[in-house]
Amino acid sequence: MSTWDMRLRALPGIPMVSTGDDIAALICKAGAEDGHQLADGDVLCVAQKIVSKTEGRIVRLADVIPSPRAEELAQRTGRDPRWCQLVLDESEQVLDLIGRHVVTLDRRGLVDTAGGVDLSNAGIYSEGWACLLPVDPDASARRIRDRIRELTGATVAVIVTDSLGGPHREGSHGAAIGLAGIVAVEKPPVGDTDLYGNPAHGDLNRVDELAGAASALMGQSGAARPVVLIRGAHYTSGETGIAPLLVRPAAPVTGLVP
């Protein structure tokens, strides 16, 4: 039986980014300086935060005017009403409240906390900055993938990753929120069997596996390793976007639907 290895490398040298920066060019430069020229079949996991920053998805809380519904959410959670307004703006539904945590179905179809609104690494807390998810993470991934092809000629897959929490487990984990060049849900290979020769069943969520592996290298908070190069991964190429992976949750229970 053949074996294969998969290698992951958190690319050093990715700088702090600002609106309008060319992420793909920064990735190509960092890879070349690290001795890793991008090649066909590589997978690049890119942290949502730097994607959002280059797309101008940073908001000052001082510019946010909370609605009565946001004030209600603030009273129930003990959160800043302006932050609550951003959560409502970014969410299709508020699904549940668990202490201070707001479980949402956001406008991209992701079940996450707070509609993806994050104060961490958005700026200095005292200045009141918040970071929002990309408007269309799939489109963000495609732009990075296409630009890398333009710069290097390499055909890579790109996964935009984020740290997601959920109502049924403590802590956050790395997951895919946007894709380019890799399918969201894989079928077992034709003729594949289990150890007893039974036909293989069950779809494979390869993108979250890769995003989770990359997240372990990215770290959290001040680690400053937002791009991970994965080489040797077995995956199915395609342009499905993230949608086939997402399962719409049951109706909300809080009465706080925006």
C-alpha positions as CSV (number, residue, x, y, z in Angstrom):
1,M,0.0,0.0,0.0
2,S,1.4,3.4,-1.0
3,T,1.8,6.2,1.6
4,W,2.2,9.9,1.2
5,D,3.2,12.9,3.2
6,M,1.6,16.3,3.6
7,R,3.8,19.2,4.6
8,L,2.6,22.5,6.1
9,R,4.6,25.6,6.4
10,A,3.5,28.9,8.0
11,L,5.1,31.4,5.8
12,P,7.2,33.9,7.7
13,G,7.4,37.6,6.6
14,I,3.8,38.4,6.0
15,P,3.6,42.0,7.2
16,M,0.7,43.9,8.8
17,V,-1.7,44.7,6.0
18,S,-3.9,47.7,5.1
19,T,-6.8,48.3,2.8
20,G,-5.9,47.8,-0.8
21,D,-2.8,45.7,-0.2
22,D,-2.1,42.8,-2.6
23,I,-2.3,39.7,-0.5
24,A,-1.3,37.4,-3.4
25,A,1.9,39.4,-4.1
26,L,2.8,39.4,-0.4
27,I,2.3,35.6,-0.3
28,C,4.4,35.1,-3.4
29,K,7.2,37.3,-2.0
30,A,7.1,35.6,1.4
31,G,7.2,32.1,-0.1
32,A,10.1,33.0,-2.4
33,E,12.1,34.5,0.5
34,D,11.4,31.4,2.5
35,G,12.6,29.1,-0.3
36,H,9.1,27.9,-1.3
37,Q,8.1,28.8,-4.8
38,L,4.4,28.2,-5.3
39,A,3.6,25.1,-7.4
40,D,0.6,23.5,-9.0
41,G,-1.4,21.6,-6.5
42,D,-0.4,23.7,-3.5
43,V,-3.1,24.7,-1.0
44,L,-2.9,28.1,0.6
45,C,-4.8,28.7,3.8
46,V,-5.2,32.5,4.4
47,A,-6.6,33.9,7.6
48,Q,-9.8,35.8,7.3
49,K,-8.5,38.7,9.3
50,I,-5.9,39.8,6.7
51,V,-8.4,39.3,3.9
52,S,-10.9,41.5,5.7
53,K,-8.3,44.2,6.4
54,T,-7.2,44.4,2.8
55,E,-10.8,44.7,1.7
56,G,-11.5,47.5,4.1
57,R,-13.8,45.5,6.4
58,I,-12.7,47.4,9.5
59,V,-15.2,49.6,11.4
60,R,-14.9,52.2,14.1
61,L,-17.4,51.6,16.9
62,A,-17.7,55.4,17.3
63,D,-19.3,55.5,13.8
64,V,-22.0,52.9,14.7
65,I,-25.5,54.0,15.9
66,P,-27.2,51.2,17.8
67,S,-30.9,50.5,17.1
68,P,-33.5,49.6,19.8
69,R,-33.0,45.9,18.9
70,A,-29.2,46.3,19.4
71,E,-29.9,47.9,22.8
72,E,-32.1,45.0,23.7
73,L,-29.3,42.5,22.7
74,A,-26.8,44.6,24.7
75,Q,-29.0,44.4,27.8
76,R,-29.3,40.6,27.5
77,T,-25.6,39.9,26.9
78,G,-23.8,42.8,28.7
79,R,-22.1,43.8,25.5
80,D,-21.5,47.2,23.9
81,P,-24.7,48.2,22.0
82,R,-22.6,49.3,19.0
83,W,-20.9,45.9,18.8
84,C,-24.4,44.4,19.0
85,Q,-25.5,46.5,16.1
86,L,-22.7,45.2,14.0
87,V,-23.7,41.7,14.9
88,L,-27.2,42.3,13.8
89,D,-26.1,44.0,10.6
90,E,-23.9,41.0,9.7
91,S,-26.5,38.3,10.7
92,E,-29.4,36.9,9.0
93,Q,-30.7,35.3,12.2
94,V,-29.8,35.3,15.9
95,L,-30.1,31.6,16.8
96,D,-29.3,31.6,20.5
97,L,-27.8,33.4,23.4
98,I,-25.4,31.5,25.6
99,G,-24.3,33.9,28.4
100,R,-22.4,36.7,26.6
101,H,-22.1,34.6,23.4
102,V,-24.4,35.4,20.5
103,V,-24.9,32.4,18.1
104,T,-25.8,33.5,14.6
105,L,-26.5,32.5,11.1
106,D,-24.6,35.2,9.3
107,R,-25.3,36.7,5.9
108,R,-22.8,34.4,4.2
109,G,-24.7,31.3,5.6
110,L,-22.2,30.5,8.3
111,V,-23.3,29.4,11.7
112,D,-20.8,31.3,14.0
113,T,-20.7,33.6,17.0
114,A,-21.5,37.3,16.6
115,G,-21.9,37.2,12.9
116,G,-18.1,37.0,12.6
117,V,-17.7,40.4,14.2
118,D,-14.4,40.4,16.0
119,L,-12.5,43.0,18.1
120,S,-9.3,41.0,18.3
121,N,-6.5,42.1,16.0
122,A,-8.8,44.8,14.6
123,G,-6.9,47.6,16.3
124,I,-6.2,49.0,19.7
125,Y,-9.1,48.2,22.0
126,S,-9.3,51.7,23.5
127,E,-9.7,53.1,20.0
128,G,-12.8,50.9,19.3
129,W,-12.2,49.0,16.1
130,A,-14.1,45.9,14.9
131,C,-13.3,43.6,12.0
132,L,-16.0,42.1,9.9
133,L,-15.9,39.0,7.7
134,P,-15.4,39.5,3.9
135,V,-18.6,40.2,2.1
136,D,-18.0,37.2,-0.1
137,P,-15.2,34.9,1.1
138,D,-15.4,32.7,-2.0
139,A,-14.8,35.7,-4.2
140,S,-11.9,36.8,-2.0
141,A,-10.4,33.3,-2.4
142,R,-10.8,33.4,-6.1
143,R,-9.1,36.8,-6.4
144,I,-6.1,35.6,-4.4
145,R,-5.9,32.3,-6.5
146,D,-6.2,34.2,-9.8
147,R,-3.6,36.8,-8.9
148,I,-1.2,34.0,-7.8
149,R,-1.7,32.3,-11.1
150,E,-1.0,35.7,-12.8
151,L,2.2,36.3,-10.8
152,T,3.7,32.8,-10.8
153,G,1.8,30.6,-13.4
154,A,1.0,28.2,-10.6
155,T,-2.5,26.8,-10.2
156,V,-3.2,26.6,-6.4
157,A,-6.2,26.2,-4.2
158,V,-7.0,28.9,-1.7
159,I,-9.0,28.4,1.5
160,V,-10.0,31.5,3.5
161,T,-10.0,30.3,7.2
162,D,-11.5,31.6,10.4
163,S,-11.7,30.5,14.0
164,L,-15.3,29.4,14.5
165,G,-17.1,28.6,17.7
166,G,-20.3,26.5,18.1
167,P,-23.0,25.9,20.6
168,H,-22.1,22.2,21.2
169,R,-18.3,22.5,21.9
170,E,-16.2,24.8,24.0
171,G,-13.4,26.8,22.3
172,S,-12.9,27.8,18.7
173,H,-11.4,25.8,15.8
174,G,-10.0,26.6,12.4
175,A,-12.6,26.2,9.6
176,A,-13.0,27.1,6.0
177,I,-15.3,30.1,5.1
178,G,-14.3,30.7,1.5
179,L,-12.8,28.5,-1.3
180,A,-11.2,28.6,-4.7
181,G,-9.9,25.7,-6.7
182,I,-11.0,23.0,-4.2
183,V,-14.4,21.4,-3.8
184,A,-16.3,21.8,-0.5
185,V,-17.5,18.3,-0.2
186,E,-15.7,15.2,-1.7
187,K,-17.3,11.9,-2.6
188,P,-15.4,8.7,-1.9
189,P,-13.4,7.5,-4.9
190,V,-15.2,5.1,-7.2
191,G,-14.5,1.5,-6.0
192,D,-13.2,2.6,-2.6
193,T,-14.0,0.2,0.2
194,D,-13.6,-0.1,4.0
195,L,-11.3,-2.7,5.6
196,Y,-13.9,-5.4,5.1
197,G,-14.5,-4.7,1.4
198,N,-17.7,-2.9,2.0
199,P,-18.4,0.0,-0.4
200,A,-17.2,3.3,1.0
201,H,-20.0,5.8,2.0
202,G,-20.0,9.2,3.5
203,D,-18.9,12.5,2.1
204,L,-15.6,14.0,3.0
205,N,-15.1,17.6,4.4
206,R,-11.5,18.0,3.2
207,V,-11.5,21.8,3.4
208,D,-12.2,22.0,7.1
209,E,-9.6,19.3,7.8
210,L,-7.0,21.4,5.9
211,A,-8.1,24.6,7.6
212,G,-7.9,23.0,11.0
213,A,-4.4,21.8,10.3
214,A,-3.3,25.2,9.1
215,S,-4.9,26.9,12.1
216,A,-2.7,24.9,14.4
217,L,0.3,26.6,12.8
218,M,-1.3,30.0,12.4
219,G,-1.8,30.3,16.1
220,Q,-4.0,32.9,17.7
221,S,-3.8,36.5,19.0
222,G,-0.3,37.8,18.4
223,A,1.2,34.8,16.5
224,A,1.3,36.8,13.2
225,R,1.3,33.7,11.0
226,P,-1.7,34.3,8.8
227,V,-0.7,32.2,5.7
228,V,0.0,28.5,5.7
229,L,1.3,26.7,2.6
230,I,0.2,23.1,2.3
231,R,2.0,20.8,-0.1
232,G,1.2,17.2,-0.8
233,A,-2.5,17.4,0.1
234,H,-4.9,15.1,-1.7
235,Y,-8.0,17.0,-2.7
236,T,-10.5,17.4,-5.5
237,S,-10.2,20.4,-7.7
238,G,-13.3,22.4,-8.5
239,E,-15.2,25.6,-8.1
240,T,-18.1,24.8,-5.7
241,G,-17.5,27.5,-3.2
242,I,-18.4,27.0,0.4
243,A,-22.2,26.6,0.0
244,P,-22.4,22.8,-0.4
245,L,-20.7,22.5,3.0
246,L,-23.2,24.6,4.9
247,V,-26.3,23.2,6.6
248,R,-29.1,25.7,7.4
249,P,-29.9,25.5,11.1
250,A,-33.3,25.3,12.8
251,A,-35.4,28.4,13.4
252,P,-34.0,30.8,16.0
253,V,-35.2,30.6,19.6
254,T,-34.4,34.1,21.0
255,G,-36.8,36.4,19.2
256,L,-33.9,38.6,18.1
257,V,-34.1,38.0,14.4
258,P,-32.7,41.2,12.7
